[in-house]
Amino acid sequence: MHVKPEYRDRPETEVAVLDALVDRPGEGMTLFELRSHVDASIDDLEDALGALKADGLIDAEETDGRTVFRADDRVFPDGDETEEASILDELRRRIGL
């Protein structure tokens, strides 16, 4: 699953973080889990998390000594979005349109 198209125009690492979090809506992900899903340095990942948190697109919650990140509800795709739109968005992102 991918984030809504209106959130795909962000920097690549931020989009990758959002995509990873959207794939795990209920349980969220820790920083270490995000590192295994997002191909970015720890500094880039922390910058992306900071920017997403500042924009209100993710939430961070501390439970049992672990910080868990979750995507905000508004970044999840609507139920009527088709898979073709996601593929088209991915092609646009890859060729920079």
C-alpha positions in Angstrom: 0.0 0.0 0.0 1.2 3.5 -0.8 0.4 6.9 0.7 -2.1 9.2 -1.0 -0.7 10.8 -4.1 -0.7 14.3 -2.5 2.0 13.2 -0.1 4.2 11.6 -2.7 5.8 14.9 -3.7 7.9 15.0 -0.6 11.6 14.0 -0.5 12.3 10.3 -1.3 13.2 9.3 2.3 10.0 10.8 3.7 7.9 9.0 1.1 9.6 5.7 1.9 9.0 6.2 5.6 5.3 7.0 5.0 4.9 4.0 2.7 6.5 1.7 5.3 4.2 3.1 8.1 1.1 2.8 5.9 2.0 -0.9 5.4 1.7 -1.4 9.2 -1.2 0.8 10.3 -2.0 -0.9 13.6 1.3 -1.7 15.2 3.5 1.1 13.7 7.3 0.7 13.5 10.3 1.4 15.7 13.3 3.3 14.3 15.2 0.0 13.9 12.2 -1.5 12.0 12.1 1.6 9.7 15.8 1.3 9.0 15.3 -2.2 7.7 12.5 -1.0 5.3 13.9 2.3 4.2 17.1 2.5 2.2 18.6 5.6 3.8 21.3 6.6 6.3 20.4 7.0 9.9 20.9 10.8 9.6 18.6 11.0 6.6 16.0 8.8 8.3 16.1 11.0 11.5 15.7 14.1 9.3 12.8 12.6 7.5 11.1 11.6 10.8 11.6 15.1 12.2 10.1 16.7 9.1 7.1 14.3 9.0 6.5 14.8 12.7 6.7 18.6 12.4 4.1 18.5 9.5 1.8 16.3 11.6 2.0 13.3 9.2 3.3 10.9 11.8 2.9 10.3 15.5 5.5 9.0 17.9 4.5 7.1 21.0 6.6 5.7 23.7 5.5 2.3 25.0 7.5 -0.1 27.2 10.7 2.0 26.6 10.3 1.8 22.8 9.4 4.7 20.5 6.8 3.6 17.9 6.0 5.7 14.9 2.6 5.6 13.2 1.3 7.4 10.1 -1.5 9.9 10.6 -4.9 8.7 9.2 -4.9 11.4 6.5 -1.9 9.8 4.6 -3.6 6.4 4.2 -5.1 5.9 0.7 -8.8 6.0 0.2 -10.6 2.8 -0.4 -11.6 3.8 -3.9 -8.1 4.3 -5.1 -7.1 1.8 -7.7 -3.8 -0.1 -8.0 -3.3 1.5 -11.5 -3.1 4.9 -9.9 -0.4 3.7 -7.5 1.7 2.2 -10.4 1.3 5.5 -12.4 2.3 7.5 -9.3 5.4 5.3 -8.8 6.4 5.7 -12.5 6.0 9.5 -12.2 8.1 9.5 -9.0 10.9 7.4 -10.6 11.2 9.6 -13.7 10.8 12.8 -11.8 7.6 14.1 -13.3 
